[in-house]
Amino acid sequence: AGAPRVISHNVGLVMLPQGGVAIGMALLLTGVAGLEDLALLIINIITASTILTETLGALGTRFGLARAGEIGAATKTLKGDGHDEGE
């Protein structure tokens, strides 16, 4: 929604390491009557996929941020453009 194209095309890679939320939601299924067996299957599947995405997610995040030009952007902002404000 108004983000530059380079950022919107790389945001998916940066969102990979969010599997902990899915595990928490799957654990809620264990409290639903009649879904205990299905809940265990879902938890196993989500846990396996979360391990994979958490492992690859850090690499994907770094790659996506680098492609979007965001790595080092804060340092450039803090240092300014090299001109003193008093001049």
JOQUIHU-V260611 format. One record per residue. N is the residue number from 0. SS is DSSP state (H for helix, E for strand, C for the rest). PHI is phi in whole degrees, -180 to 180 (999 if undefined). D_LAST is the distance of its C-alpha to the last C-alpha in Angstrom with 2 decimals. Layout:
n,ss,phi,d_last
N,SS,PHI,D_LAST
N,SS,PHI,D_LAST
//
This chain:
n,ss,phi,d_last
0,C,999,38.19
1,C,92,35.07
2,C,-76,33.81
3,C,-58,32.73
4,H,-57,35.77
5,H,-63,34.65
6,H,-79,34.45
7,H,-65,37.69
8,C,-81,39.55
9,C,-116,38.69
10,H,-67,39.02
11,H,-61,42.72
12,H,-63,42.12
13,H,-74,39.78
14,C,-88,42.45
15,C,-55,45.23
16,C,-80,45.13
17,C,-116,46.26
18,H,-69,49.97
19,H,-59,50.27
20,H,-65,50.38
21,H,-64,53.25
22,H,-64,55.18
23,H,-60,54.86
24,H,-68,56.12
25,H,-67,58.99
26,H,-64,60.00
27,H,-64,60.50
28,H,-66,63.32
29,H,-65,65.39
30,H,-89,66.01
31,C,-92,67.38
32,C,-60,71.19
33,C,89,72.70
34,C,-113,69.55
35,H,-59,69.68
36,H,-66,70.83
37,H,-65,68.41
38,H,-61,65.59
39,H,-63,66.25
40,H,-63,66.13
41,H,-63,62.88
42,H,-62,61.31
43,H,-63,62.37
44,H,-66,60.93
45,H,-66,57.61
46,H,-63,57.36
47,H,-63,57.98
48,H,-69,55.44
49,H,-68,52.87
50,H,-59,53.33
51,H,-64,52.71
52,H,-72,49.64
53,H,-69,48.10
54,H,-71,48.60
55,H,-82,47.26
56,H,-63,44.74
57,H,-63,42.24
58,H,-67,42.31
59,H,-64,42.14
60,H,-63,39.17
61,H,-62,37.19
62,H,-63,38.32
63,H,-64,37.51
64,H,-67,34.01
65,H,-66,33.36
66,H,-64,34.78
67,C,-82,32.65
68,C,76,29.47
69,C,-92,28.88
70,C,-74,29.14
71,C,88,25.78
72,H,-65,24.07
73,H,-67,23.30
74,H,-64,21.75
75,H,-63,19.43
76,H,-67,18.51
77,H,-67,17.97
78,H,-77,15.79
79,C,79,13.65
80,C,-97,12.84
81,C,95,11.25
82,C,-104,7.55
83,C,-76,5.67
84,C,-70,5.55
85,C,-77,3.79
86,C,-92,0.00
//
